[in-house]
Amino acid sequence: MDLKLTGKTAIVTGATAGIGLAIAQRLAAEGAIVTISGRSQDKLDAAAQTIAAHGTVHTVLADPATAEGAAKLIAAAPDADILINNLGIYEAKVFTDITDEDWHHLFEVNVVSGARLARHYFPRMLANNWGRVIFIASESALVIPQEMIHYGMTKTAQLAIARGLAEQTRGTGVTVNSVLPGPTRSEGIVEFIRSVVDNKDAPEAEREAEFFTKMRPLSLIRRLIEADEIAAHVALLASPLGAITNGASIRVEGGIVPTIA
């Protein structure tokens, strides 16, 4: 299927690995001109090499979790047709151990980073009468995990921002949506699962099975999602073919959320 993205410009944050990298690859393969940001030049270079095999990519050494980093990214790529706010962090922590600094740090990285960029790009999209803003949230926005309540809070906040922006797009060619992945395979999630299961020395497949049985029992697929599975959904939302989906929270979480939200 031709997603009609040839020549569209896209920014993907947090794109040196995992879901962000898969999204950048998919958009580039569909003909978009992709800009990725990151804090490590080595990781940026490695990601760019991978993405370049699919299409055109530019890199910006910048961290949108800081005002300075966001300004640097905006200066390097002042206009974009598509903004994918994927940058995010998580950690498992008992609620009573979550410090004020933890709350502020996760909010700054997961929420404010995307708001900063949307504050710049969204008005330009409205002026051009076309654009896509997509927040990569999580099923944790709806089913708050008891082992990382502060993370869940930030994901719920992303849904609020996305919906509020979408309300301003009435009658335009701009859409704003959230995507809610479930646990998705990456080096980080594999280590996260190891940190929370009982049998930390079990083979990886057994740890994964224990995780879904004990900590994500509502999952219908009972497995980790692959990053390219998420990227396929995001690419459709980012394309002209995704125009009728606006102000939505798209669940790509394997059935963890039991009711329509």
Backbone torsions as a table, in degrees:
resi	resn	phi	psi	omega
1	MET	NA	131.4	176.2
2	ASP	-84.2	114.4	-179.3
3	LEU	-83.1	0.5	174.5
4	LYS	59.4	42.5	179.8
5	LEU	-103.9	1.3	-177.9
6	THR	-58.3	124.8	178.6
7	GLY	86.5	-9.8	176.1
8	LYS	-70.6	145.7	177.9
9	THR	-101.3	135.7	-175.5
10	ALA	-133.7	141.6	172.6
11	ILE	-115.6	130.0	177.6
12	VAL	-126.2	118.6	177.7
13	THR	-91.1	157.5	-178.8
14	GLY	58.6	43.5	-169.9
15	ALA	-107.5	17.9	179.7
16	THR	-86.6	-6.3	179.6
17	ALA	-164.0	169.7	170.4
18	GLY	60.9	-141.1	-175.8
19	ILE	-60.6	-42.4	-178.7
20	GLY	-60.9	-43.5	178.2
21	LEU	-63.4	-43.3	179.5
22	ALA	-62.9	-39.5	177.9
23	ILE	-64.8	-45.8	179.7
24	ALA	-60.3	-42.0	177.9
25	GLN	-61.2	-44.8	-176.8
26	ARG	-67.1	-42.6	178.6
27	LEU	-63.6	-41.9	178.2
28	ALA	-63.0	-41.1	179.3
29	ALA	-63.8	-28.0	179.0
30	GLU	-85.9	1.2	174.7
31	GLY	103.3	0.6	178.4
32	ALA	-75.4	152.1	174.1
33	ILE	-94.6	111.8	-166.8
34	VAL	-104.9	134.6	171.5
35	THR	-115.1	129.0	178.1
36	ILE	-118.4	151.9	178.1
37	SER	-121.9	158.6	177.7
38	GLY	-172.6	168.0	-177.1
39	ARG	-94.0	-15.6	-176.4
40	SER	-117.4	122.4	179.6
41	GLN	-63.1	-38.4	-179.9
42	ASP	-62.4	-44.2	179.2
43	LYS	-68.2	-37.2	176.2
44	LEU	-61.7	-44.6	-179.1
45	ASP	-63.2	-42.7	180.0
46	ALA	-64.7	-43.1	179.1
47	ALA	-64.9	-42.1	-179.3
48	ALA	-62.0	-38.4	178.5
49	GLN	-62.0	-40.5	178.8
50	THR	-67.2	-45.0	-177.9
51	ILE	-67.9	-37.2	-177.3
52	ALA	-61.2	-23.1	176.2
53	ALA	-67.7	-16.4	-178.8
54	HIS	-106.6	-25.1	-177.1
55	GLY	174.1	-152.1	-173.3
56	THR	-92.7	133.2	-178.9
57	VAL	-142.8	143.0	172.9
58	HIS	-124.1	151.3	-179.4
59	THR	-120.9	148.3	175.5
60	VAL	-134.6	120.4	177.7
61	LEU	-78.2	94.7	-175.0
62	ALA	-161.1	150.4	179.6
63	ASP	-116.5	102.4	-178.9
64	PRO	-65.7	-6.5	175.3
65	ALA	-72.3	-8.7	174.7
66	THR	-118.3	151.7	178.2
67	ALA	-61.3	-38.2	-179.8
68	GLU	-65.6	-42.1	179.9
69	GLY	-66.1	-40.9	178.0
70	ALA	-62.6	-41.6	179.4
71	ALA	-63.3	-37.7	179.1
72	LYS	-66.9	-41.6	178.3
73	LEU	-64.8	-44.4	-179.7
74	ILE	-63.3	-39.1	179.2
75	ALA	-64.6	-36.2	-179.1
76	ALA	-76.7	-30.6	-178.5
77	ALA	-138.1	78.6	-171.7
78	PRO	-69.6	-19.9	-179.9
79	ASP	-129.9	148.2	178.1
80	ALA	-155.7	142.9	174.1
81	ASP	-82.6	-29.6	-173.9
82	ILE	-133.5	129.3	175.7
83	LEU	-121.3	118.6	177.6
84	ILE	-109.1	105.4	178.0
85	ASN	-86.8	90.8	-176.1
86	ASN	-105.9	-18.3	-176.3
87	LEU	-55.0	130.0	179.0
88	GLY	-171.0	155.7	176.8
89	ILE	-133.1	162.7	177.7
90	TYR	-151.4	162.4	175.7
91	GLU	-160.5	149.1	174.6
92	ALA	-90.0	128.8	-178.8
93	LYS	-157.7	134.9	175.6
94	VAL	-60.4	137.2	-173.1
95	PHE	-53.0	-43.0	-177.1
96	THR	-70.8	-11.9	177.9
97	ASP	-96.4	-5.2	-179.4
98	ILE	-76.9	115.5	-176.4
99	THR	-83.7	168.5	174.0
100	ASP	-57.1	-40.4	-179.8
101	GLU	-63.1	-37.8	177.8
102	ASP	-62.8	-46.4	179.0
103	TRP	-58.5	-47.8	-177.3
104	HIS	-66.2	-39.8	-176.5
105	HIS	-65.9	-47.7	179.5
106	LEU	-64.5	-37.5	178.8
107	PHE	-65.6	-41.5	-179.6
108	GLU	-62.4	-46.8	-176.4
109	VAL	-73.4	-48.3	-170.8
110	ASN	-82.3	-29.9	-172.7
111	VAL	-110.3	-55.8	-172.9
112	VAL	-66.4	-33.8	-179.6
113	SER	-57.8	-47.0	179.5
114	GLY	-69.5	-36.1	178.3
115	ALA	-64.0	-39.8	179.1
116	ARG	-58.3	-48.7	-176.5
117	LEU	-69.6	-40.8	178.3
118	ALA	-62.3	-35.1	179.2
119	ARG	-58.2	-32.5	178.5
120	HIS	-86.1	-51.3	-169.6
121	TYR	-80.3	-33.1	-174.9
122	PHE	-60.5	-47.2	178.5
123	PRO	-60.9	-34.1	179.3
124	ARG	-68.8	-36.9	175.5
125	MET	-63.1	-43.5	178.7
126	LEU	-61.8	-40.8	179.3
127	ALA	-63.9	-33.4	179.3
128	ASN	-86.3	-7.6	-178.2
129	ASN	60.6	27.6	173.2
130	TRP	-161.8	137.9	175.6
131	GLY	170.5	164.6	178.7
132	ARG	-136.8	125.9	170.4
133	VAL	-118.3	126.1	-178.7
134	ILE	-130.7	123.7	174.9
135	PHE	-97.1	125.4	175.8
136	ILE	-87.4	100.0	-177.6
137	ALA	-95.3	-128.4	-176.8
138	SER	-173.4	156.1	172.2
139	GLU	-61.7	-19.4	177.8
140	SER	-65.9	-12.6	174.5
141	ALA	-69.9	-25.9	-176.9
142	LEU	-109.9	-36.2	176.6
143	VAL	-113.7	89.3	-171.6
144	ILE	-67.0	122.6	-180.0
145	PRO	-76.3	129.6	-176.7
146	GLN	-65.9	-21.4	-177.7
147	GLU	-86.2	-5.7	175.8
148	MET	-155.5	69.2	-177.6
149	ILE	-63.4	-36.4	-179.5
150	HIS	-65.0	-35.3	175.9
151	TYR	-65.5	-47.4	178.3
152	GLY	-56.3	-40.2	178.4
153	MET	-58.3	-43.0	-178.0
154	THR	-67.9	-33.9	-179.7
155	LYS	-71.5	-36.7	174.6
156	THR	-63.8	-39.0	178.6
157	ALA	-62.2	-36.8	177.9
158	GLN	-61.9	-39.3	178.2
159	LEU	-61.8	-39.6	-179.5
160	ALA	-64.2	-44.2	179.9
161	ILE	-63.2	-46.6	-178.2
162	ALA	-60.2	-45.3	-178.7
163	ARG	-67.4	-39.4	178.4
164	GLY	-62.0	-40.3	176.5
165	LEU	-67.4	-41.5	-179.3
166	ALA	-58.9	-33.7	179.5
167	GLU	-62.0	-20.9	-178.9
168	GLN	-90.8	2.4	-174.3
169	THR	-101.2	5.9	-173.8
170	ARG	-51.9	128.0	176.7
171	GLY	76.1	10.2	-179.9
172	THR	-112.0	177.1	176.1
173	GLY	-94.7	17.8	-179.3
174	VAL	-102.8	138.9	173.3
175	THR	-128.2	149.9	176.1
176	VAL	-133.4	123.2	-178.0
177	ASN	-138.2	163.8	171.4
178	SER	-114.9	147.6	174.2
179	VAL	-118.2	132.6	-174.4
180	LEU	-115.0	86.2	176.1
181	PRO	-70.9	154.5	165.5
182	GLY	-90.1	-170.8	179.0
183	PRO	-55.5	121.7	-172.2
184	THR	-119.3	135.7	-173.0
185	ARG	-60.4	127.8	173.8
186	SER	-163.4	168.8	177.2
187	GLU	-60.5	-38.5	-178.9
188	GLY	-66.2	-42.9	-177.8
189	ILE	-70.8	-32.8	177.2
190	VAL	-62.7	-42.0	177.9
191	GLU	-71.1	-35.1	176.2
192	PHE	-61.6	-45.6	179.1
193	ILE	-60.7	-42.2	178.4
194	ARG	-60.0	-35.2	-175.8
195	SER	-74.2	-20.9	-174.2
196	VAL	-110.3	-14.3	179.4
197	VAL	-82.4	163.3	179.9
198	ASP	-74.7	-46.4	-175.7
199	ASN	-95.4	84.5	-174.0
200	LYS	-72.3	-17.7	-178.1
201	ASP	-98.1	3.3	179.7
202	ALA	-70.5	159.7	174.4
203	PRO	-57.7	155.6	-174.4
204	GLU	-55.9	-42.4	-178.8
205	ALA	-62.3	-37.2	179.3
206	GLU	-71.2	-37.6	176.8
207	ARG	-63.9	-41.2	178.2
208	GLU	-62.1	-43.5	179.4
209	ALA	-62.9	-42.0	178.6
210	GLU	-63.6	-40.3	179.9
211	PHE	-58.9	-47.6	-177.7
212	PHE	-72.9	-31.1	178.5
213	THR	-69.9	-43.5	-172.4
214	LYS	-96.9	-33.5	-170.6
215	MET	-112.8	-21.4	175.8
216	ARG	-132.9	56.3	-173.3
217	PRO	-67.2	-16.5	-179.8
218	LEU	-80.1	-10.7	-179.6
219	SER	-59.1	133.7	177.7
220	LEU	-88.8	-30.0	-178.6
221	ILE	-87.6	-19.6	175.4
222	ARG	52.4	43.7	176.1
223	ARG	-159.1	163.7	172.4
224	LEU	-69.4	142.4	174.6
225	ILE	-81.1	147.6	175.6
226	GLU	-90.2	144.7	-174.8
227	ALA	-59.2	-35.9	-178.3
228	ASP	-70.8	-19.5	174.2
229	GLU	-68.6	-39.4	175.6
230	ILE	-67.7	-42.9	-176.8
231	ALA	-59.4	-35.3	-179.4
232	ALA	-62.6	-41.9	178.6
233	HIS	-67.7	-41.9	-179.0
234	VAL	-64.0	-41.4	-179.2
235	ALA	-61.2	-39.5	178.1
236	LEU	-65.4	-44.9	178.1
237	LEU	-61.6	-34.1	-177.5
238	ALA	-77.0	-13.8	-173.0
239	SER	-92.1	165.5	172.8
240	PRO	-58.8	-24.6	-179.9
241	LEU	-72.6	-12.6	179.7
242	GLY	-97.3	20.3	-170.4
243	ALA	-64.1	-25.9	-174.9
244	ILE	-86.2	-4.1	176.6
245	THR	-99.7	113.4	-176.4
246	ASN	-148.2	137.5	-179.7
247	GLY	70.3	21.5	-173.8
248	ALA	-104.2	155.3	170.6
249	SER	-110.7	101.3	-171.8
250	ILE	-86.6	118.5	-177.2
251	ARG	-87.2	116.5	175.5
252	VAL	-127.9	52.9	-167.2
253	GLU	-117.1	11.7	175.0
254	GLY	75.1	16.8	175.8
255	GLY	91.0	13.7	-179.7
256	ILE	-66.9	-37.2	178.7
257	VAL	-80.9	116.4	-170.0
258	PRO	-80.6	-16.4	-178.0
259	THR	-130.2	160.7	177.1
260	ILE	-67.7	129.8	-178.8
261	ALA	-128.0	NA	NA
